[in-house]
Amino acid sequence: MPPARVAFSLSGMIVAVNPAYQWRVFCWAPPCSTTMKQGILMVFSVALEIPMDNGIVYQSGGLHIAGTRITVYDVVHYLDAGRQPEEIAAILRLSLEQVLTAVKYIEEHKAEVMAVHRRIEERIARGNPPEIEAMRLATRARMQASLRARQQEKQQEAKSAGNGGGC
């Protein structure tokens, strides 16, 4: 089949049509797919999965063990802690083969993987920006107030039931 020709670009997506007039959307952010329905191009968001190496895929912005949401950086964390592949497999509920595939990938791409892992660890150490932390604290305060109100309602209901309806 001849390669698709670019038809137009739309908010970070390149929409293309091939000679058979089948629409395809190639996107980089956010991942998406399309379908034609009554002549209208419909664009849907999906989890884009790009095979990288035996059992490792690039998905949702990171390197994952195929078929899971577990990243190679999760495995790095356990390796750094001195865990053995068998332990990692048990902890992460993976097969030993999946863990060994991740370990092999980490060893073969050590510089790249460790650079990303360091950035992840630095981000975690920095914590949330002040505006996000303020939103988190406000949400927590609202949740606690809601829980207190529910507890008070239940206590009132229990008192009313214990008084026989207040007669």
BABAFI-499944 format. One record per atom (N, C-alpha, C): residue number from 1; x, y, z. Coordinates in steps of 0.02 Angstrom, whole numbers, m for minus. Layout:
REM residues N
> nr; east; north; up
> NUM; X; Y; Z .
...
END
This chain:
REM residues 167
> nr; east; north; up
> 1; 43; m59; 0 .
> 1; 0; 0; 0 .
> 1; 45; 62; 0 .
> 2; 31; 111; m42 .
> 2; 72; 172; m44 .
> 2; 65; 209; 23 .
> 3; 116; 247; 41 .
> 3; 113; 284; 104 .
> 3; 57; 337; 102 .
> 4; 31; 353; 161 .
> 4; m22; 402; 166 .
> 4; 4; 472; 151 .
> 5; m39; 514; 124 .
> 5; m22; 584; 113 .
> 5; m54; 626; 168 .
> 6; m18; 677; 192 .
> 6; m46; 719; 245 .
> 6; m102; 761; 217 .
> 7; m160; 759; 250 .
> 7; m217; 798; 227 .
> 7; m220; 865; 264 .
> 8; m216; 865; 329 .
> 8; m216; 927; 367 .
> 8; m193; 913; 438 .
> 9; m176; 965; 475 .
> 9; m154; 959; 544 .
> 9; m207; 990; 590 .
> 10; m219; 959; 647 .
> 10; m271; 982; 691 .
> 10; m248; 972; 763 .
> 11; m237; 1026; 799 .
> 11; m218; 1026; 870 .
> 11; m170; 970; 889 .
> 12; m111; 970; 859 .
> 12; m60; 922; 877 .
> 12; m67; 855; 843 .
> 13; m117; 847; 800 .
> 13; m128; 784; 764 .
> 13; m118; 796; 690 .
> 14; m92; 749; 657 .
> 14; m88; 752; 584 .
> 14; m138; 701; 557 .
> 15; m187; 725; 522 .
> 15; m238; 681; 492 .
> 15; m216; 667; 421 .
> 16; m215; 604; 403 .
> 16; m192; 584; 336 .
> 16; m243; 539; 303 .
> 17; m240; 538; 237 .
> 17; m284; 494; 200 .
> 17; m241; 455; 150 .
> 18; m253; 391; 145 .
> 18; m214; 351; 97 .
> 18; m254; 344; 33 .
> 19; m225; 317; m20 .
> 19; m261; 312; m84 .
> 19; m327; 274; m80 .
> 20; m337; 231; m30 .
> 20; m400; 195; m24 .
> 20; m452; 238; 14 .
> 21; m435; 300; 28 .
> 21; m478; 347; 63 .
> 21; m496; 324; 133 .
> 22; m450; 290; 165 .
> 22; m459; 271; 235 .
> 22; m423; 323; 277 .
> 23; m457; 349; 326 .
> 23; m428; 401; 368 .
> 23; m384; 370; 422 .
> 24; m330; 403; 437 .
> 24; m287; 384; 492 .
> 24; m266; 447; 528 .
> 25; m258; 443; 593 .
> 25; m233; 500; 631 .
> 25; m169; 480; 663 .
> 26; m117; 519; 651 .
> 26; m52; 507; 682 .
> 26; m44; 562; 734 .
> 27; m40; 545; 797 .
> 27; m36; 596; 847 .
> 27; 22; 583; 894 .
> 28; 45; 636; 921 .
> 28; 101; 632; 969 .
> 28; 76; 650; 1038 .
> 29; 30; 694; 1045 .
> 29; 3; 712; 1110 .
> 29; m65; 743; 1098 .
> 30; m119; 718; 1121 .
> 30; m126; 655; 1156 .
> 30; m132; 597; 1107 .
> 31; m118; 536; 1128 .
> 31; m129; 479; 1083 .
> 31; m203; 474; 1065 .
> 32; m217; 453; 1004 .
> 32; m286; 449; 984 .
> 32; m296; 400; 927 .
> 33; m358; 385; 912 .
> 33; m377; 344; 855 .
> 33; m438; 376; 823 .
> 34; m457; 352; 764 .
> 34; m514; 383; 730 .
> 34; m559; 330; 700 .
> 35; m616; 352; 681 .
> 35; m661; 312; 641 .
> 35; m702; 359; 598 .
> 36; m725; 335; 541 .
> 36; m769; 375; 498 .
> 36; m841; 352; 511 .
> 37; m885; 399; 523 .
> 37; m955; 383; 535 .
> 37; m997; 434; 496 .
> 38; m1032; 410; 446 .
> 38; m1074; 452; 404 .
> 38; m1035; 512; 377 .
> 39; m973; 498; 354 .
> 39; m933; 551; 324 .
> 39; m901; 599; 372 .
> 40; m909; 588; 438 .
> 40; m879; 632; 488 .
> 40; m821; 596; 521 .
> 41; m764; 629; 524 .
> 41; m705; 600; 555 .
> 41; m712; 607; 630 .
> 42; m712; 551; 666 .
> 42; m718; 550; 738 .
> 42; m650; 533; 768 .
> 43; m627; 573; 816 .
> 43; m561; 562; 847 .
> 43; m572; 540; 919 .
> 44; m540; 486; 937 .
> 44; m547; 459; 1005 .
> 44; m479; 454; 1038 .
> 45; m476; 467; 1102 .
> 45; m414; 460; 1140 .
> 45; m406; 387; 1159 .
> 46; m346; 360; 1149 .
> 46; m331; 292; 1169 .
> 46; m261; 290; 1198 .
> 47; m245; 235; 1231 .
> 47; m177; 226; 1257 .
> 47; m134; 200; 1200 .
> 48; m90; 241; 1176 .
> 48; m45; 223; 1122 .
> 48; 10; 178; 1150 .
> 49; 22; 122; 1117 .
> 49; 72; 75; 1141 .
> 49; 120; 61; 1084 .
> 50; 183; 82; 1092 .
> 50; 233; 73; 1040 .
> 50; 284; 21; 1064 .
> 51; 288; m37; 1031 .
> 51; 337; m87; 1051 .
> 51; 408; m59; 1046 .
> 52; 447; m67; 1099 .
> 52; 515; m42; 1101 .
> 52; 566; m99; 1096 .
> 53; 556; m149; 1136 .
> 53; 603; m204; 1141 .
> 53; 562; m264; 1167 .
> 54; 589; m322; 1163 .
> 54; 555; m382; 1184 .
> 54; 521; m374; 1251 .
> 55; 455; m363; 1251 .
> 55; 417; m358; 1313 .
> 55; 414; m290; 1344 .
> 56; 446; m240; 1315 .
> 56; 444; m171; 1341 .
> 56; 410; m128; 1289 .
> 57; 362; m86; 1312 .
> 57; 326; m42; 1267 .
> 57; 328; 30; 1293 .
> 58; 325; 77; 1246 .
> 58; 319; 147; 1265 .
> 58; 245; 163; 1266 .
> 59; 219; 180; 1325 .
> 59; 148; 191; 1333 .
> 59; 136; 244; 1385 .
> 60; 91; 290; 1372 .
> 60; 72; 342; 1420 .
> 60; 132; 379; 1448 .
> 61; 180; 395; 1405 .
> 61; 236; 436; 1426 .
> 61; 292; 399; 1461 .
> 62; 293; 333; 1460 .
> 62; 347; 297; 1494 .
> 62; 357; 228; 1466 .
> 63; 410; 196; 1488 .
> 63; 426; 128; 1467 .
> 63; 393; 79; 1515 .
> 64; 348; 39; 1488 .
> 64; 309; m8; 1529 .
> 64; 325; m80; 1509 .
> 65; 314; m125; 1556 .
> 65; 316; m196; 1541 .
> 65; 252; m210; 1503 .
> 66; 257; m241; 1445 .
> 66; 200; m252; 1401 .
> 66; 142; m283; 1438 .
> 67; 83; m256; 1426 .
> 67; 22; m283; 1456 .
> 67; 10; m263; 1528 .
> 68; 52; m218; 1555 .
> 68; 45; m197; 1624 .
> 68; 50; m121; 1628 .
> 69; 38; m94; 1687 .
> 69; 49; m23; 1700 .
> 69; 115; m13; 1738 .
> 70; 154; m65; 1745 .
> 70; 216; m63; 1782 .
> 70; 272; m39; 1736 .
> 71; 309; 11; 1759 .
> 71; 363; 39; 1718 .
> 71; 429; 6; 1734 .
> 72; 477; 15; 1689 .
> 72; 544; m11; 1703 .
> 72; 574; 27; 1762 .
> 73; 551; 89; 1774 .
> 73; 577; 129; 1830 .
> 73; 553; 100; 1897 .
> 74; 494; 67; 1897 .
> 74; 472; 32; 1957 .
> 74; 521; m24; 1973 .
> 75; 543; m59; 1921 .
> 75; 590; m114; 1930 .
> 75; 658; m87; 1953 .
> 76; 679; m30; 1925 .
> 76; 742; 1; 1946 .
> 76; 741; 16; 2020 .
> 77; 685; 42; 2044 .
> 77; 677; 58; 2115 .
> 77; 692; m4; 2159 .
> 78; 664; m61; 2141 .
> 78; 674; m122; 2180 .
> 78; 745; m149; 2172 .
> 79; 773; m143; 2112 .
> 79; 842; m165; 2102 .
> 79; 890; m123; 2145 .
> 80; 878; m57; 2146 .
> 80; 920; m13; 2187 .
> 80; 916; m30; 2261 .
> 81; 858; m56; 2281 .
> 81; 848; m75; 2352 .
> 81; 878; m144; 2367 .
> 82; 909; m176; 2316 .
> 82; 942; m240; 2327 .
> 82; 897; m301; 2320 .
> 83; 838; m292; 2292 .
> 83; 791; m348; 2283 .
> 83; 813; m392; 2225 .
> 84; 799; m456; 2231 .
> 84; 814; m505; 2179 .
> 84; 755; m507; 2130 .
> 85; 767; m527; 2068 .
> 85; 712; m531; 2019 .
> 85; 652; m572; 2042 .
> 86; 664; m626; 2078 .
> 86; 609; m668; 2103 .
> 86; 566; m628; 2152 .
> 87; 598; m589; 2196 .
> 87; 562; m548; 2244 .
> 87; 522; m494; 2208 .
> 88; 553; m462; 2159 .
> 88; 520; m409; 2121 .
> 88; 458; m438; 2086 .
> 89; 465; m497; 2056 .
> 89; 408; m529; 2022 .
> 89; 351; m540; 2071 .
> 90; 366; m563; 2131 .
> 90; 314; m575; 2181 .
> 90; 282; m510; 2204 .
> 91; 323; m459; 2217 .
> 91; 297; m395; 2241 .
> 91; 252; m362; 2189 .
> 92; 275; m362; 2126 .
> 92; 238; m327; 2074 .
> 92; 187; m371; 2037 .
> 93; 182; m434; 2059 .
> 93; 136; m483; 2029 .
> 93; 149; m490; 1954 .
> 94; 212; m501; 1939 .
> 94; 234; m513; 1870 .
> 94; 264; m583; 1866 .
> 95; 273; m606; 1805 .
> 95; 309; m669; 1797 .
> 95; 383; m654; 1802 .
> 96; 422; m704; 1818 .
> 96; 494; m695; 1822 .
> 96; 521; m674; 1753 .
> 97; 492; m701; 1700 .
> 97; 513; m683; 1632 .
> 97; 503; m609; 1618 .
> 98; 446; m581; 1641 .
> 98; 434; m510; 1631 .
> 98; 486; m467; 1668 .
> 99; 502; m487; 1729 .
> 99; 551; m449; 1768 .
> 99; 620; m455; 1735 .
> 100; 638; m515; 1714 .
> 100; 704; m524; 1682 .
> 100; 708; m485; 1617 .
> 101; 652; m480; 1581 .
> 101; 651; m439; 1520 .
> 101; 664; m366; 1537 .
> 102; 632; m342; 1591 .
> 102; 643; m272; 1613 .
> 102; 715; m262; 1635 .
> 103; 742; m309; 1672 .
> 103; 811; m304; 1695 .
> 103; 859; m302; 1636 .
> 104; 846; m344; 1586 .
> 104; 888; m345; 1526 .
> 104; 884; m277; 1490 .
> 105; 823; m250; 1484 .
> 105; 814; m185; 1451 .
> 105; 852; m131; 1490 .
> 106; 846; m132; 1556 .
> 106; 880; m83; 1598 .
> 106; 955; m87; 1588 .
> 107; 983; m147; 1587 .
> 107; 1055; m156; 1578 .
> 107; 1078; m133; 1509 .
> 108; 1038; m148; 1457 .
> 108; 1057; m129; 1389 .
> 108; 1050; m54; 1376 .
> 109; 1007; m20; 1414 .
> 109; 995; 51; 1404 .
> 109; 1007; 90; 1469 .
> 110; 1058; 69; 1506 .
> 110; 1069; 93; 1574 .
> 110; 1072; 170; 1578 .
> 111; 1111; 202; 1535 .
> 111; 1119; 275; 1540 .
> 111; 1051; 310; 1532 .
> 112; 1013; 291; 1481 .
> 112; 948; 323; 1469 .
> 112; 899; 310; 1526 .
> 113; 895; 248; 1547 .
> 113; 847; 229; 1599 .
> 113; 865; 264; 1665 .
> 114; 928; 264; 1682 .
> 114; 948; 295; 1746 .
> 114; 939; 371; 1744 .
> 115; 949; 402; 1686 .
> 115; 938; 474; 1681 .
> 115; 864; 491; 1695 .
> 116; 819; 453; 1666 .
> 116; 747; 464; 1678 .
> 116; 730; 447; 1750 .
> 117; 758; 393; 1776 .
> 117; 745; 373; 1846 .
> 117; 767; 428; 1894 .
> 118; 826; 458; 1881 .
> 118; 849; 513; 1923 .
> 118; 800; 572; 1921 .
> 119; 776; 588; 1862 .
> 119; 727; 644; 1856 .
> 119; 664; 628; 1895 .
> 120; 641; 566; 1892 .
> 120; 582; 546; 1929 .
> 120; 594; 554; 2004 .
> 121; 651; 530; 2028 .
> 121; 667; 535; 2099 .
> 121; 674; 607; 2121 .
> 122; 703; 649; 2079 .
> 122; 710; 721; 2095 .
> 122; 642; 753; 2100 .
> 123; 597; 736; 2054 .
> 123; 529; 764; 2055 .
> 123; 493; 744; 2118 .
> 124; 500; 682; 2138 .
> 124; 467; 658; 2199 .
> 124; 495; 695; 2260 .
> 125; 561; 705; 2261 .
> 125; 594; 739; 2318 .
> 125; 571; 812; 2323 .
> 126; 559; 844; 2266 .
> 126; 538; 915; 2266 .
> 126; 468; 922; 2295 .
> 127; 427; 872; 2288 .
> 127; 358; 877; 2312 .
> 127; 316; 919; 2264 .
> 128; 256; 934; 2287 .
> 128; 209; 972; 2245 .
> 128; 226; 1046; 2245 .
> 129; 213; 1081; 2190 .
> 129; 220; 1154; 2189 .
> 129; 171; 1184; 2239 .
> 130; 184; 1244; 2264 .
> 130; 142; 1275; 2315 .
> 130; 68; 1278; 2297 .
> 131; 51; 1294; 2234 .
> 131; m19; 1300; 2215 .
> 131; m54; 1232; 2216 .
> 132; m19; 1179; 2198 .
> 132; m48; 1111; 2201 .
> 132; m55; 1089; 2273 .
> 133; m5; 1104; 2313 .
> 133; m8; 1086; 2384 .
> 133; m66; 1122; 2419 .
> 134; m78; 1186; 2401 .
> 134; m134; 1223; 2429 .
> 134; m200; 1191; 2409 .
> 135; m206; 1170; 2346 .
> 135; m268; 1136; 2324 .
> 135; m277; 1070; 2360 .
> 136; m222; 1034; 2370 .
> 136; m226; 970; 2405 .
> 136; m250; 980; 2477 .
> 137; m223; 1030; 2510 .
> 137; m243; 1043; 2580 .
> 137; m315; 1066; 2584 .
> 138; m337; 1107; 2536 .
> 138; m406; 1130; 2535 .
> 138; m454; 1071; 2524 .
> 139; m436; 1027; 2479 .
> 139; m477; 968; 2466 .
> 139; m481; 924; 2527 .
> 140; m425; 915; 2560 .
> 140; m425; 875; 2622 .
> 140; m469; 906; 2675 .
> 141; m466; 972; 2683 .
> 141; m507; 1006; 2733 .
> 141; m581; 997; 2717 .
> 142; m601; 1004; 2652 .
> 142; m671; 994; 2633 .
> 142; m693; 922; 2647 .
> 143; m650; 874; 2633 .
> 143; m667; 804; 2644 .
> 143; m677; 791; 2719 .
> 144; m632; 818; 2760 .
> 144; m638; 808; 2832 .
> 144; m701; 840; 2859 .
> 145; m718; 899; 2834 .
> 145; m780; 933; 2856 .
> 145; m841; 892; 2836 .
> 146; m840; 864; 2776 .
> 146; m895; 822; 2752 .
> 146; m902; 760; 2796 .
> 147; m846; 729; 2813 .
> 147; m848; 669; 2856 .
> 147; m875; 686; 2925 .
> 148; m854; 743; 2953 .
> 148; m879; 763; 3019 .
> 148; m954; 775; 3017 .
> 149; m978; 806; 2963 .
> 149; m1050; 819; 2956 .
> 149; m1089; 753; 2952 .
> 150; m1063; 705; 2916 .
> 150; m1096; 640; 2911 .
> 150; m1098; 605; 2978 .
> 151; m1042; 609; 3015 .
> 151; m1040; 577; 3081 .
> 151; m1091; 610; 3128 .
> 152; m1097; 676; 3125 .
> 152; m1145; 711; 3168 .
> 152; m1216; 691; 3149 .
> 153; m1230; 685; 3084 .
> 153; m1297; 663; 3062 .
> 153; m1313; 594; 3088 .
> 154; m1264; 549; 3083 .
> 154; m1275; 480; 3108 .
> 154; m1287; 480; 3183 .
> 155; m1249; 521; 3219 .
> 155; m1258; 525; 3292 .
> 155; m1329; 551; 3309 .
> 156; m1351; 602; 3271 .
> 156; m1418; 630; 3283 .
> 156; m1472; 577; 3268 .
> 157; m1462; 539; 3214 .
> 157; m1510; 486; 3196 .
> 157; m1511; 433; 3250 .
> 158; m1453; 415; 3277 .
> 158; m1449; 364; 3329 .
> 158; m1484; 389; 3392 .
> 159; m1475; 453; 3410 .
> 159; m1508; 481; 3469 .
> 159; m1583; 481; 3460 .
> 160; m1605; 501; 3399 .
> 160; m1677; 503; 3386 .
> 160; m1707; 433; 3390 .
> 161; m1672; 384; 3363 .
> 161; m1697; 315; 3365 .
> 161; m1697; 289; 3436 .
> 162; m1649; 309; 3476 .
> 162; m1644; 287; 3546 .
> 162; m1698; 318; 3589 .
> 163; m1725; 376; 3572 .
> 163; m1777; 410; 3611 .
> 163; m1846; 386; 3591 .
> 164; m1849; 340; 3545 .
> 164; m1914; 316; 3524 .
> 164; m1952; 367; 3482 .
> 165; m1915; 408; 3446 .
> 165; m1948; 458; 3403 .
> 165; m1961; 523; 3439 .
> 166; m1935; 531; 3500 .
> 166; m1942; 594; 3535 .
> 166; m2007; 603; 3572 .
> 167; m2046; 549; 3586 .
> 167; m2111; 554; 3620 .
> 167; m2103; 557; 3694 .
END
